[in-house]
Amino acid sequence: MVTTTQSPEPTVPQQCSELVSLTPAQAFDALYAFCAPALVRQTYLLTGRRELARESVEQAFQLAWQRWPEVARDRDPAGWVRAVAYDCALSPWHRFRPRYRSPEPPPADPAHRELLHTLLGLPAPYRRTLVLYDGVGLDLPETAAETEASTPAAANRLTHAREAVAARLPELADPAELHRRLRELASAEHVRAAGPTLVRTGCERRNVFWTRAAIAFTVTIIGATALTLRTAPTRYEAPVAPAQAVQGVPPPAGLGPLSRAELALRAKLHRSEASGPERVFPQTR
């Protein structure tokens, strides 16, 4: 008789010690490998754009790596990253980016294309609530918490979203069928996320860039302040008043014809000597 011995299941302290023994990079890579593939497909349901879905997930994980001590201690790190990725994907500023102005090719399957078109026709809060509840599978309180809404408000959004989908696609009135079709649509698109190492290094390069930019900006401000102090005047100088037209000055009189007395005086001056005491002391008569 051969007996086999099975190794005992690890206890809770052993599991905790294994988690604690992971480095921050290893823990981040494990979270990325677990969440990123599905999160990219979920984000595609929100946007209908493959590149935007990939970019939003990478931005969310880069922000998580920047705040890793906070994210690692969070009760639900996957939910933290998912909420940030959804916020990035649904940002209204994407409409002003040239690369996202033209639509992407729709899914090849007509059924998937119709479902995606219906989803994109919903308001963003309704679409997000529908994807979280019927796509991801969260319960109503978790959906309300992640969408920053009350539970009655989340239920109201979910109801209206289901009604809008059922009005256009009656075969999806059943929530179970809607859940299955959402999963099929997300899985049909081959949207892949970048590797975790690339995301971490990209985040670190961005941090180095912004740190250098902040240092350069600070040095520029200090230099400009020093130059201003160097060239600024040390005493107050009253500004020169603007020029104004002088009023009340009579216009210069024009020369008119000479009178008889003036003509006689001119003739007398012409006849007199050009030099001599008479020119210095003119006669009064």
KAFEN-V72620 format. One record per residue. N is the residue number from 1. RES is the residue in one letter. SS is DSSP state (@ for helix, = for strand, . for the rest). NEAR is the number of other ideal C-beta (glycine too) atoms within 8 Angstrom. D_CENTER is the distance of its C-alpha to the mean C-alpha in Angstrom with 1 decimal. Layout:
n=[N | N]
res=[RES | RES]
ss=[SS | SS]
near=[NEAR | NEAR]
d_center=[D_CENTER | D_CENTER]
This chain:
n=[1 | 2 | 3 | 4 | 5 | 6 | 7 | 8 | 9 | 10 | 11 | 12 | 13 | 14 | 15 | 16 | 17 | 18 | 19 | 20 | 21 | 22 | 23 | 24 | 25 | 26 | 27 | 28 | 29 | 30 | 31 | 32 | 33 | 34 | 35 | 36 | 37 | 38 | 39 | 40 | 41 | 42 | 43 | 44 | 45 | 46 | 47 | 48 | 49 | 50 | 51 | 52 | 53 | 54 | 55 | 56 | 57 | 58 | 59 | 60 | 61 | 62 | 63 | 64 | 65 | 66 | 67 | 68 | 69 | 70 | 71 | 72 | 73 | 74 | 75 | 76 | 77 | 78 | 79 | 80 | 81 | 82 | 83 | 84 | 85 | 86 | 87 | 88 | 89 | 90 | 91 | 92 | 93 | 94 | 95 | 96 | 97 | 98 | 99 | 100 | 101 | 102 | 103 | 104 | 105 | 106 | 107 | 108 | 109 | 110 | 111 | 112 | 113 | 114 | 115 | 116 | 117 | 118 | 119 | 120 | 121 | 122 | 123 | 124 | 125 | 126 | 127 | 128 | 129 | 130 | 131 | 132 | 133 | 134 | 135 | 136 | 137 | 138 | 139 | 140 | 141 | 142 | 143 | 144 | 145 | 146 | 147 | 148 | 149 | 150 | 151 | 152 | 153 | 154 | 155 | 156 | 157 | 158 | 159 | 160 | 161 | 162 | 163 | 164 | 165 | 166 | 167 | 168 | 169 | 170 | 171 | 172 | 173 | 174 | 175 | 176 | 177 | 178 | 179 | 180 | 181 | 182 | 183 | 184 | 185 | 186 | 187 | 188 | 189 | 190 | 191 | 192 | 193 | 194 | 195 | 196 | 197 | 198 | 199 | 200 | 201 | 202 | 203 | 204 | 205 | 206 | 207 | 208 | 209 | 210 | 211 | 212 | 213 | 214 | 215 | 216 | 217 | 218 | 219 | 220 | 221 | 222 | 223 | 224 | 225 | 226 | 227 | 228 | 229 | 230 | 231 | 232 | 233 | 234 | 235 | 236 | 237 | 238 | 239 | 240 | 241 | 242 | 243 | 244 | 245 | 246 | 247 | 248 | 249 | 250 | 251 | 252 | 253 | 254 | 255 | 256 | 257 | 258 | 259 | 260 | 261 | 262 | 263 | 264 | 265 | 266 | 267 | 268 | 269 | 270 | 271 | 272 | 273 | 274 | 275 | 276 | 277 | 278 | 279 | 280 | 281 | 282 | 283 | 284 | 285]
res=[M | V | T | T | T | Q | S | P | E | P | T | V | P | Q | Q | C | S | E | L | V | S | L | T | P | A | Q | A | F | D | A | L | Y | A | F | C | A | P | A | L | V | R | Q | T | Y | L | L | T | G | R | R | E | L | A | R | E | S | V | E | Q | A | F | Q | L | A | W | Q | R | W | P | E | V | A | R | D | R | D | P | A | G | W | V | R | A | V | A | Y | D | C | A | L | S | P | W | H | R | F | R | P | R | Y | R | S | P | E | P | P | P | A | D | P | A | H | R | E | L | L | H | T | L | L | G | L | P | A | P | Y | R | R | T | L | V | L | Y | D | G | V | G | L | D | L | P | E | T | A | A | E | T | E | A | S | T | P | A | A | A | N | R | L | T | H | A | R | E | A | V | A | A | R | L | P | E | L | A | D | P | A | E | L | H | R | R | L | R | E | L | A | S | A | E | H | V | R | A | A | G | P | T | L | V | R | T | G | C | E | R | R | N | V | F | W | T | R | A | A | I | A | F | T | V | T | I | I | G | A | T | A | L | T | L | R | T | A | P | T | R | Y | E | A | P | V | A | P | A | Q | A | V | Q | G | V | P | P | P | A | G | L | G | P | L | S | R | A | E | L | A | L | R | A | K | L | H | R | S | E | A | S | G | P | E | R | V | F | P | Q | T | R]
ss=[. | . | . | . | . | . | . | . | . | . | . | @ | @ | @ | @ | @ | @ | @ | @ | @ | . | . | . | @ | @ | @ | @ | @ | @ | @ | @ | @ | @ | @ | @ | @ | @ | @ | @ | @ | @ | @ | @ | @ | @ | @ | @ | . | . | @ | @ | @ | @ | @ | @ | @ | @ | @ | @ | @ | @ | @ | @ | @ | @ | @ | . | @ | @ | @ | @ | @ | . | . | . | . | @ | @ | @ | @ | @ | @ | @ | @ | @ | @ | @ | @ | @ | . | . | @ | @ | @ | @ | @ | . | @ | @ | @ | . | . | . | . | . | . | . | . | . | @ | @ | @ | @ | @ | @ | @ | @ | @ | @ | @ | . | . | . | @ | @ | @ | @ | @ | @ | @ | @ | @ | @ | @ | @ | @ | . | . | . | @ | @ | @ | @ | @ | @ | @ | . | . | . | . | @ | @ | @ | @ | @ | @ | @ | @ | @ | @ | @ | @ | @ | @ | @ | @ | @ | @ | . | @ | @ | @ | . | . | @ | @ | @ | @ | @ | @ | @ | @ | @ | @ | @ | @ | @ | @ | . | . | . | . | . | . | . | @ | @ | @ | @ | @ | @ | @ | @ | @ | @ | @ | @ | @ | @ | @ | @ | @ | @ | @ | @ | @ | @ | @ | @ | @ | @ | @ | @ | @ | @ | @ | @ | @ | @ | @ | @ | . | . | . | . | . | . | . | . | . | . | . | . | . | . | . | . | . | . | . | . | . | . | . | . | . | . | . | . | @ | @ | @ | @ | @ | @ | @ | @ | @ | @ | @ | @ | . | . | . | . | . | @ | @ | @ | @ | . | . | . | . | .]
near=[2 | 3 | 4 | 4 | 4 | 4 | 4 | 4 | 4 | 6 | 6 | 5 | 6 | 8 | 9 | 8 | 8 | 9 | 8 | 6 | 5 | 9 | 5 | 8 | 7 | 8 | 12 | 14 | 11 | 9 | 12 | 12 | 8 | 7 | 11 | 12 | 8 | 8 | 14 | 14 | 13 | 13 | 15 | 14 | 15 | 15 | 11 | 11 | 9 | 9 | 8 | 12 | 16 | 13 | 9 | 14 | 14 | 12 | 11 | 14 | 15 | 12 | 9 | 15 | 11 | 8 | 8 | 11 | 6 | 7 | 11 | 9 | 5 | 9 | 2 | 6 | 10 | 9 | 10 | 11 | 15 | 14 | 9 | 12 | 14 | 13 | 8 | 11 | 12 | 10 | 7 | 5 | 6 | 8 | 7 | 4 | 8 | 4 | 5 | 9 | 6 | 4 | 5 | 8 | 3 | 9 | 9 | 5 | 7 | 5 | 7 | 12 | 11 | 10 | 13 | 13 | 9 | 12 | 14 | 8 | 7 | 12 | 5 | 8 | 9 | 13 | 14 | 12 | 15 | 16 | 14 | 12 | 14 | 11 | 13 | 8 | 6 | 9 | 6 | 11 | 7 | 10 | 14 | 13 | 7 | 12 | 12 | 4 | 10 | 6 | 9 | 6 | 9 | 15 | 10 | 8 | 14 | 15 | 8 | 9 | 13 | 13 | 8 | 12 | 14 | 10 | 6 | 8 | 9 | 6 | 6 | 11 | 8 | 7 | 7 | 6 | 10 | 13 | 11 | 8 | 11 | 13 | 9 | 9 | 13 | 13 | 7 | 8 | 10 | 3 | 10 | 7 | 11 | 7 | 5 | 11 | 7 | 8 | 14 | 12 | 8 | 10 | 12 | 8 | 8 | 9 | 9 | 8 | 8 | 8 | 8 | 8 | 8 | 8 | 8 | 8 | 8 | 8 | 8 | 8 | 8 | 8 | 8 | 8 | 8 | 8 | 8 | 8 | 7 | 6 | 5 | 6 | 5 | 3 | 4 | 4 | 5 | 4 | 4 | 4 | 5 | 4 | 4 | 5 | 4 | 5 | 4 | 3 | 5 | 3 | 4 | 4 | 4 | 4 | 3 | 3 | 3 | 5 | 6 | 5 | 6 | 8 | 9 | 8 | 8 | 9 | 8 | 8 | 7 | 6 | 5 | 8 | 6 | 4 | 4 | 6 | 5 | 9 | 9 | 6 | 5 | 6 | 5 | 3 | 2]
d_center=[70.6 | 67.3 | 64.9 | 61.2 | 59.2 | 55.6 | 53.3 | 52.3 | 48.9 | 46.6 | 46.6 | 43.6 | 44.0 | 44.2 | 41.0 | 39.2 | 40.6 | 39.3 | 35.8 | 36.0 | 37.3 | 34.1 | 31.9 | 28.2 | 27.5 | 30.2 | 29.0 | 25.4 | 26.9 | 29.1 | 26.3 | 24.3 | 27.5 | 28.3 | 25.0 | 22.9 | 25.3 | 25.6 | 22.0 | 21.0 | 23.6 | 22.6 | 19.0 | 20.6 | 22.5 | 19.4 | 17.8 | 20.8 | 18.9 | 20.2 | 17.6 | 14.7 | 16.8 | 17.5 | 13.9 | 12.9 | 16.1 | 15.6 | 12.3 | 14.1 | 17.1 | 15.5 | 14.2 | 17.7 | 19.3 | 17.6 | 19.0 | 22.0 | 24.7 | 23.0 | 22.5 | 26.0 | 27.6 | 25.8 | 28.3 | 26.4 | 24.1 | 23.8 | 22.8 | 20.1 | 18.6 | 19.1 | 17.4 | 14.1 | 14.5 | 15.2 | 12.2 | 10.0 | 12.5 | 12.6 | 9.1 | 9.9 | 7.1 | 9.2 | 12.0 | 10.8 | 10.8 | 14.4 | 15.3 | 14.8 | 16.6 | 20.0 | 21.4 | 22.5 | 26.2 | 27.3 | 29.5 | 33.0 | 34.8 | 35.2 | 35.2 | 31.8 | 30.5 | 31.7 | 30.3 | 26.8 | 27.0 | 28.1 | 25.4 | 22.7 | 24.6 | 24.1 | 21.5 | 18.7 | 20.3 | 23.6 | 22.6 | 21.0 | 24.2 | 26.4 | 24.9 | 25.1 | 28.7 | 30.3 | 28.4 | 27.8 | 30.7 | 29.5 | 31.7 | 30.9 | 30.3 | 27.9 | 26.0 | 25.9 | 24.6 | 21.8 | 20.7 | 21.1 | 24.0 | 27.7 | 30.1 | 31.7 | 28.4 | 27.5 | 31.0 | 30.7 | 27.6 | 29.3 | 32.4 | 30.8 | 28.9 | 32.2 | 34.0 | 31.7 | 32.0 | 35.8 | 36.2 | 35.0 | 36.2 | 39.3 | 40.0 | 36.9 | 38.2 | 39.3 | 36.5 | 38.0 | 37.9 | 34.3 | 33.4 | 35.4 | 33.8 | 30.2 | 31.2 | 32.9 | 29.9 | 27.6 | 30.3 | 31.2 | 28.0 | 28.0 | 24.4 | 24.5 | 22.1 | 22.3 | 24.6 | 23.9 | 24.9 | 22.4 | 19.6 | 20.9 | 21.5 | 18.1 | 16.6 | 19.3 | 18.7 | 15.0 | 16.4 | 19.0 | 16.8 | 14.7 | 18.0 | 19.7 | 17.0 | 17.5 | 21.2 | 21.2 | 19.4 | 21.9 | 24.8 | 23.8 | 23.8 | 27.1 | 28.6 | 27.8 | 29.2 | 32.3 | 32.9 | 32.6 | 35.2 | 37.3 | 37.6 | 37.4 | 40.9 | 42.9 | 44.8 | 44.3 | 45.3 | 46.0 | 44.5 | 47.0 | 47.8 | 47.2 | 50.3 | 52.2 | 55.1 | 58.5 | 60.3 | 64.1 | 65.3 | 68.2 | 67.8 | 70.2 | 73.5 | 74.6 | 78.0 | 80.8 | 84.4 | 86.7 | 89.4 | 93.1 | 93.0 | 90.0 | 91.6 | 94.8 | 92.8 | 91.1 | 94.4 | 95.9 | 93.1 | 93.5 | 97.3 | 97.0 | 96.7 | 93.4 | 94.2 | 96.6 | 97.0 | 96.8 | 93.1 | 92.5 | 94.5 | 94.5 | 97.4 | 96.7 | 99.1]
